[in-house]
């Protein structure tokens, strides 16, 4: 059953946050910038958070139709905005970490009502934006197994309950994994896939390439993966132990999420106000640990290697928009082995891991173009 779900945080929680922020203790600066977020940078972010008007945010977000549905025993919260255009295409948007549904907030209007935003009625979508299990106002799983495969099954059920038999999918980060899995599970229902992060790794022989572009991507990946990836290593190994500080310390949560939002964006392209909104959503919904647990689940679900990924080919029409600030790049030749029907491959000049925040107009335009083949 689908029910409206207005957002409202208790006054006691707002007072508790204020008290904790006022009693924050920060360490001395690190001896090397590579050690993590600088105290001055964090102090600035905490000041923005401290001045935040949460009630105004609630009002803003509640203006978007927000619902909850029980899927596979877990409550899933989602925005569902129908277009005024009768021939609009249903579109399922899935976020990742350290983001949230807020990544798509600025795009909902242009996607659902393109005419009102200078576009064409033929590009309209009915938009569904669910919060991943353990994120935002979705339920926090109390059992193992809520990986992106199980989530994809839940998304298919959600679209069925909403009356959408055929639809498009889009995602970045974990959203790309979920969207890819949806396309694998129900290719007859998915009219197309768009992603900013293809789930396709290089084969061993790809490291001997002579192609200059592929060499640059491999060098970028080597730099990113050198010494391990902190958020994958920590959250993939001990999300429960790590999660205590995420739920008990607003400064700790802000430092962890804020550092990654700075590092994964291009030229710090996510403003501190947007970062503070996203961090507050994690804080008030107590999802720091449950969101981290996605890495523990994802590592154990797979597929992880290029061979395993290519053994699960995606046949639906697929379009990709790649941003240069994305921490780990992907070459088209790698993607083509898994995504067997690539209809568009666009490499942008600017932007990073959070295009919905950094360049929402660009991402909106790319999504519109990606699904024109499916219209009519």
C-alpha positions as CSV (number, residue, x, y, z in Angstrom):
1,X,0.0,0.0,0.0
2,X,1.2,3.5,-0.9
3,X,0.6,6.3,1.6
4,X,1.5,10.0,1.7
5,X,4.5,10.6,4.0
6,X,5.0,14.2,5.1
7,X,8.4,15.0,6.5
8,X,8.5,16.3,10.1
9,X,11.4,16.2,12.6
10,X,10.5,16.5,16.3
11,X,11.5,19.7,18.1
12,X,13.6,17.7,20.6
13,X,15.8,16.4,17.8
14,X,16.4,20.0,16.6
15,X,17.4,21.1,20.1
16,X,19.6,18.0,20.5
17,X,21.4,18.8,17.3
18,X,22.0,22.4,18.3
19,X,23.4,21.3,21.7
20,X,25.8,18.8,20.0
21,X,27.0,21.4,17.4
22,X,27.6,23.9,20.2
23,X,29.8,21.4,22.1
24,X,31.9,20.3,19.1
25,X,35.5,19.5,19.7
26,X,37.8,19.7,16.7
27,X,41.4,18.3,16.4
28,X,44.5,20.2,15.4
29,X,45.2,20.5,11.6
30,X,46.7,17.5,10.0
31,X,50.4,17.6,9.0
32,X,49.4,16.8,5.4
33,X,46.2,17.7,3.4
34,X,45.9,14.1,2.3
35,X,45.0,13.2,5.9
36,X,41.5,14.5,5.5
37,X,39.3,17.5,5.8
38,X,40.9,20.6,7.4
39,X,39.4,21.9,10.7
40,X,38.8,25.3,9.1
41,X,36.9,23.7,6.2
42,X,34.8,21.6,8.6
43,X,34.2,24.6,10.9
44,X,32.8,26.5,8.0
45,X,30.5,23.6,7.0
46,X,29.3,23.3,10.6
47,X,28.6,27.0,10.8
48,X,26.4,26.7,7.7
49,X,24.6,23.7,9.2
50,X,24.1,25.5,12.5
51,X,22.3,28.4,10.7
52,X,20.1,26.1,8.7
53,X,16.4,26.6,8.9
54,X,15.2,23.0,9.0
55,X,11.5,23.9,9.1
56,X,12.0,25.8,5.8
57,X,13.6,22.7,4.3
58,X,10.7,20.5,5.4
59,X,8.3,22.9,3.8
60,X,10.3,22.9,0.6
61,X,10.6,19.2,0.4
62,X,7.0,18.5,1.4
63,X,5.9,20.6,-1.6
64,X,7.1,17.6,-3.6
65,X,4.7,14.7,-3.4
66,X,6.3,12.3,-0.9
67,X,5.1,8.8,-0.2
68,X,6.0,5.5,1.5
69,X,5.4,1.9,0.4
70,X,6.2,-1.4,2.0
71,X,8.3,-3.4,-0.4
72,X,9.7,-6.8,0.5
73,X,9.0,-6.1,4.1
74,X,10.8,-2.7,4.2
75,X,9.3,0.8,4.1
76,X,10.6,2.7,1.1
77,X,10.2,6.5,0.9
78,X,10.0,8.2,-2.5
79,X,9.0,11.3,-4.4
80,X,6.5,10.6,-7.2
81,X,5.7,13.6,-9.5
82,X,3.5,13.1,-12.4
83,X,3.9,15.3,-15.5
84,X,1.0,17.4,-16.8
85,X,1.8,16.0,-20.2
86,X,-0.4,12.9,-20.9
87,X,2.3,11.2,-23.0
88,X,5.1,11.5,-20.5
89,X,7.5,8.6,-20.0
90,X,7.9,7.1,-16.5
91,X,11.5,7.6,-15.3
92,X,13.0,6.0,-12.2
93,X,15.9,8.0,-10.7
94,X,18.2,6.3,-8.2
95,X,20.9,8.1,-6.1
96,X,24.1,6.9,-4.5
97,X,26.4,7.5,-1.6
98,X,27.3,10.0,-0.1
99,X,24.3,11.6,-1.7
100,X,20.5,11.2,-1.4
101,X,17.3,11.9,-3.2
102,X,18.2,15.6,-2.8
103,X,20.6,15.1,-5.8
104,X,17.6,15.2,-8.1
105,X,15.6,18.0,-6.4
106,X,16.4,20.7,-8.8
107,X,15.7,18.4,-11.8
108,X,12.2,17.3,-10.9
109,X,10.5,20.4,-12.3
110,X,12.4,20.5,-15.7
111,X,11.9,16.7,-16.1
112,X,8.2,16.6,-15.3
113,X,7.2,19.9,-16.9
114,X,9.7,20.8,-19.6
115,X,7.4,23.4,-21.2
116,X,7.5,25.5,-18.0
117,X,11.3,25.3,-18.1
118,X,11.9,26.3,-21.7
119,X,11.8,22.7,-23.1
120,X,9.5,20.6,-25.3
121,X,6.4,18.7,-24.1
122,X,7.8,15.7,-26.0
123,X,10.6,15.4,-23.4
124,X,8.3,15.1,-20.3
125,X,8.7,12.4,-17.7
126,X,6.6,11.0,-14.8
127,X,9.4,11.0,-12.1
128,X,9.9,8.4,-9.3
129,X,12.8,9.1,-6.9
130,X,13.1,6.5,-4.2
131,X,15.5,6.6,-1.2
132,X,17.7,3.6,-1.2
133,X,17.1,1.1,1.7
134,X,18.8,2.6,4.8
135,X,18.9,6.1,3.3
136,X,16.7,9.1,4.0
137,X,13.2,8.3,5.2
138,X,13.3,4.8,3.9
139,X,13.5,2.0,6.5
140,X,16.8,0.8,7.9
141,X,17.2,-2.9,7.2
142,X,17.6,-5.1,10.3
143,X,18.7,-8.2,8.2
144,X,21.5,-9.0,5.8
145,X,20.8,-9.1,2.0
146,X,19.6,-5.6,1.2
147,X,22.1,-5.1,-1.7
148,X,21.5,-3.5,-5.0
149,X,20.1,-6.8,-6.5
150,X,17.4,-7.0,-3.9
151,X,16.8,-3.3,-4.2
152,X,16.3,-3.6,-8.0
153,X,13.6,-6.2,-7.3
154,X,11.9,-3.8,-4.9
155,X,12.1,-1.0,-7.5
156,X,10.3,-3.2,-10.0
157,X,7.5,-3.9,-7.5
158,X,7.3,-0.2,-6.8
159,X,6.9,0.7,-10.5
160,X,4.2,-2.0,-10.8
161,X,2.3,-0.6,-7.9
162,X,2.5,2.8,-9.4
163,X,1.0,1.5,-12.6
164,X,4.1,1.9,-14.8
165,X,4.6,-1.3,-16.9
166,X,7.4,0.2,-19.0
167,X,9.8,2.9,-17.9
168,X,13.3,4.3,-18.1
169,X,16.0,4.1,-15.5
170,X,18.8,6.5,-14.5
171,X,21.5,6.4,-11.8
172,X,25.0,7.3,-10.7
173,X,27.2,5.7,-8.0
174,X,25.0,3.0,-6.3
175,X,22.2,4.2,-8.5
176,X,24.0,3.0,-11.5
177,X,24.4,-0.5,-10.0
178,X,20.7,-0.6,-9.1
179,X,19.6,0.7,-12.6
180,X,21.9,-1.8,-14.3
181,X,20.4,-4.6,-12.2
182,X,16.8,-3.4,-13.0
183,X,17.7,-3.6,-16.7
184,X,19.1,-7.1,-16.2
185,X,16.1,-8.4,-14.3
186,X,13.4,-7.0,-16.5
187,X,14.7,-5.9,-20.0
188,X,11.2,-6.2,-21.4
189,X,10.0,-3.4,-19.0
190,X,13.0,-1.1,-19.3
191,X,12.8,1.1,-22.4
192,X,16.3,2.5,-21.7
193,X,19.1,3.1,-19.2
194,X,21.0,6.3,-18.6
195,X,24.0,6.5,-16.2
196,X,26.9,8.7,-15.3
197,X,29.0,5.8,-14.1
198,X,29.0,2.6,-16.2
199,X,29.4,-0.5,-14.1
200,X,32.2,-1.9,-16.2
201,X,35.8,-2.6,-15.2
202,X,38.9,-3.1,-17.4
203,X,40.2,-6.6,-18.2
204,X,43.8,-7.4,-17.4
205,X,44.8,-7.0,-21.0
206,X,43.4,-3.4,-21.0
207,X,46.3,-2.2,-18.9
208,X,48.6,-2.7,-21.9
209,X,46.6,-0.4,-24.2
210,X,48.3,2.1,-26.5
211,X,45.2,4.3,-26.7
212,X,46.0,7.8,-25.1
213,X,42.5,8.3,-23.8
214,X,42.4,4.8,-22.1
215,X,45.9,5.4,-20.7
216,X,44.6,8.6,-19.0
217,X,41.7,6.8,-17.6
218,X,43.9,4.0,-16.2
219,X,46.2,6.5,-14.7
220,X,43.3,8.3,-13.0
221,X,42.0,5.0,-11.7
222,X,45.4,4.0,-10.4
223,X,45.6,7.3,-8.5
224,X,42.1,6.8,-7.1
225,X,42.6,3.2,-6.0
226,X,46.2,3.6,-4.7
227,X,46.4,2.6,-1.1
228,X,42.7,1.5,-1.1
229,X,39.6,3.6,-1.2
230,X,38.8,4.8,2.3
231,X,35.0,4.8,2.1
232,X,34.9,1.4,0.5
233,X,37.5,-0.1,2.8
234,X,36.1,1.2,6.0
235,X,32.4,0.9,5.2
236,X,32.9,-2.4,3.5
237,X,34.6,-4.0,6.4
238,X,33.1,-2.5,9.6
239,X,30.0,-0.5,8.9
240,X,28.6,-1.2,12.4
241,X,31.6,-0.1,14.3
242,X,32.1,2.9,12.0
243,X,28.4,3.7,12.3
244,X,28.4,4.6,16.0
245,X,30.3,7.8,15.4
246,X,28.0,8.6,12.4
247,X,25.0,8.5,14.6
248,X,26.4,10.1,17.7
249,X,28.5,13.0,16.4
250,X,27.2,15.6,13.9
251,X,30.8,16.8,13.4
252,X,32.0,13.3,12.7
253,X,29.2,12.8,10.2
254,X,29.8,16.2,8.6
255,X,33.5,15.5,8.3
256,X,33.0,12.2,6.6
257,X,30.3,13.2,4.2
258,X,31.7,16.7,3.6
259,X,35.2,15.5,2.7
260,X,33.8,13.0,0.2
261,X,31.4,15.6,-1.3
262,X,34.4,18.0,-1.8
263,X,36.7,15.3,-3.2
264,X,34.2,13.7,-5.5
265,X,32.9,16.9,-7.0
266,X,34.8,19.0,-9.5
267,X,36.3,22.2,-8.1
268,X,34.2,21.8,-4.9
269,X,31.1,22.0,-7.1
270,X,28.6,21.2,-4.3
271,X,28.0,24.3,-2.2
272,X,28.2,24.0,1.5
273,X,24.5,24.9,1.8
274,X,23.7,21.8,-0.3
275,X,26.2,19.7,1.6
276,X,24.6,20.8,4.9
277,X,21.1,19.9,3.7
278,X,22.3,16.4,2.7
279,X,24.2,15.9,6.0
280,X,21.2,17.0,8.0
281,X,19.0,14.5,6.1
282,X,21.5,11.7,7.2
283,X,21.6,13.0,10.7
284,X,17.9,13.4,11.4
285,X,17.0,10.0,9.8
286,X,19.8,8.3,11.7
287,X,21.1,6.6,8.5
288,X,24.9,7.1,8.7
289,X,25.4,3.4,9.6
290,X,22.7,1.9,7.4
291,X,23.9,3.8,4.4
292,X,27.5,2.7,5.1
293,X,26.3,-0.9,5.2
294,X,25.7,-0.8,1.5
295,X,29.4,-1.3,0.9
296,X,29.5,-4.4,3.1
297,X,26.5,-5.7,1.1
298,X,27.7,-4.7,-2.3
299,X,31.2,-6.3,-1.9
300,X,29.5,-9.6,-1.0
301,X,26.9,-9.4,-3.8
302,X,29.1,-8.5,-6.8
303,X,29.8,-8.8,-9.6
304,X,33.2,-7.2,-8.9
305,X,35.6,-8.2,-11.7
306,X,35.3,-7.3,-15.4
307,X,34.9,-11.0,-16.3
308,X,32.0,-11.4,-13.8
309,X,30.4,-8.2,-15.0
310,X,30.7,-9.1,-18.7
311,X,29.0,-12.4,-18.0
312,X,25.9,-10.4,-17.1
313,X,25.4,-8.3,-20.3
314,X,22.9,-5.5,-20.5
315,X,20.8,-5.6,-23.7
316,X,18.5,-2.6,-23.3
317,X,19.4,0.7,-25.1
318,X,22.0,2.4,-22.9
319,X,23.2,6.0,-22.8
320,X,26.1,7.4,-20.8
321,X,27.2,10.8,-19.7
322,X,30.7,11.0,-18.3
323,X,31.9,13.9,-16.2
324,X,35.7,14.5,-15.9
325,X,35.7,14.9,-12.1
326,X,34.3,11.4,-11.6
327,X,36.9,9.7,-9.3
328,X,37.0,6.5,-11.3
329,X,36.7,6.7,-15.0
330,X,35.5,4.2,-17.6
331,X,36.6,3.7,-21.2
332,X,33.9,3.1,-23.8
333,X,35.6,-0.1,-24.9
334,X,35.2,-1.6,-21.4
335,X,31.6,-0.5,-21.2
336,X,30.7,-2.0,-24.7
337,X,31.6,-5.5,-23.5
338,X,28.8,-5.3,-20.9
339,X,26.3,-2.8,-22.3
340,X,25.6,-4.3,-25.7
341,X,23.4,-1.6,-27.1
342,X,25.0,1.8,-26.4
343,X,23.0,4.5,-28.1
344,X,24.9,7.5,-26.7
345,X,28.3,8.2,-25.1
346,X,28.9,11.8,-24.1
347,X,32.0,13.0,-22.3
348,X,31.5,16.4,-20.7
349,X,34.1,19.1,-20.2
350,X,33.1,20.0,-16.6
351,X,31.5,18.3,-13.6
352,X,32.1,15.5,-11.1
353,X,30.4,12.8,-9.2
354,X,27.3,14.9,-8.3
355,X,26.0,16.3,-11.6
356,X,22.5,16.7,-10.2
357,X,23.9,19.3,-7.7
358,X,26.8,20.5,-9.8
359,X,25.2,20.9,-13.3
360,X,21.5,19.9,-13.0
361,X,20.7,21.6,-16.3
362,X,23.3,19.6,-18.2
363,X,22.2,16.3,-16.6
364,X,18.5,17.1,-17.4
365,X,19.4,17.8,-21.0
366,X,21.4,14.5,-21.2
367,X,18.6,12.5,-19.7
368,X,16.1,14.0,-22.1
369,X,18.2,13.1,-25.0
370,X,18.9,9.6,-23.7
371,X,15.3,8.6,-23.9
372,X,14.1,10.2,-27.1
373,X,14.6,6.9,-28.9
374,X,12.0,5.4,-26.7
375,X,9.2,8.0,-27.3
376,X,6.2,7.1,-29.3
